[in-house]
Amino acid sequence: MFITIFFMSSCAVLDYPKRIAGYSIKNFETEQDGRFSFNCDLEPRKAYNKCNLFLFENNIQTNFKSDKKMYVVASKFTLIYEYTLDSTEVAFFVFETENNKSKVDVVSNNSRLAKFVYNKLVEYMQK
């Protein structure tokens, strides 16, 4: 019992340095209202690279990312969406689905921004 409680609390404690440094994705993992997902025919690595290319081509700032876990968190979306703050972040998570295809999640605590970016990314992925 004690070990279980210790383990669970230590996992939360281990996330604090990331939160303080601004590199935690915990808030994106639990977000429901600002989460939009789509499937695409690209293999996961190509879908992840295309998400990064989407950000680059739109001059969006990448705050942090994990090439291994295939996620990227970005901000400065005021360049393409004027109804948000520069500091509002959007996360892109790429997951492998069956037959080596991908599922992409677009997540933000600003659900309108997330929906807007989701629509733009779906369109971009189809090119």
N, C-alpha and C positions, 0 to 999 in steps of 0.2 A: 504494500500500500504506500509506504513512505517513498519507495523508489519511483513508483508511478507519479506521485505528486511532484517529487523532485524533478523528474524528467520533463514533465509537462511544464513546470514553471521555468526550468532552465531553457527550454525551447523559446519561450516568450522573452526571456532575458537575453538570449543570443541575438534576437532581432533588434534589440534596443540600439546597439552601435550602428546598425544599418539605418535605423530610423533617424538617429541623430545626424548621421552623415548624409541623409537624404537618398539612400539607396535601397530602401525597403519597398517591396512590392505587396506587402500584406494588405494594404488598403485596396489594391486592385483585385486581389484574390477574393475578397468578400463583397465587392461591389455588385449589386444586382440591377438597379435601375439604369445605370450607365454602361451596360454590357451588351454588346451586339456581336453576333457570331455569324460566320458564313463558311461554307466549304468550297474548296477550289481544287482543280485537277492537278495543280503543281505538286511536286514532291516537297516535303517540309523544308528542306534547306533552300530550295529555290523560292518558295513562298516567303520565307524569312528574309532572304536577300532582297526580294522585291519590296517588302515592307520598308527595309532600310533605304532602298532606292527611291521609293515614294517620298520619304522624309527628306532625303538629299535634294531631290528635284524641286521640292516645294520650299527649300531653305528653312526647314523646321529643325530646331535644335534638339539633338539627341542628348539626354541627360545621363543615362546609363543604359547598359544592355548586357545581355549574356548570350554570346554566340553558342555556347554549349546548351543552355536551356531554351534557346530561341525565343527570347523576349527582348523588347526595347521599350524604354520609357522616354517620351519626348515632350517638349513644351514649345512655347512661342507660336502657337497656332493662330495668333492674331494676323499673321500674314495671309491666311486663307479664310479665316472666320473672325469677323470683327467683334462679335458679341461675347468675348471671353477675355480673361486676363492673360498676360504673357506667361505667368507662372503656373497656369492650369496645365496639368499633365494628362497625357493620354498614353496608355500602355497598349502594346501589340503583343499578343501571345500566339505562337504558332505551335500546333499540335499535330502529330501524325495520326491519320485515320487509316481505315482499311485500304488495301491496295496501294500503299505508299502515296496517298493523297493527303491533303491538309485541311485542318480547321483553323481559322484565324479568329481570335477574339480581339475586339477593339473595346477598351475599357477606360472610363473616366468618371470622376465624381460629378462632372458637368454632363448630364445625359444628353443635352441638346448638342453639345460639342461632339460627344462620342458618336451620336447618330449621324451628324454631318460628316465627320471623318470616316466613319464606316461606309457611307454612301460613296464618298470620293475613292476610298481604297477598293471597294468592290469594282467600281468602274475602271480603276487603274489596273487591277489584277486581270481584267478581261482583255487588255491590250496585248 
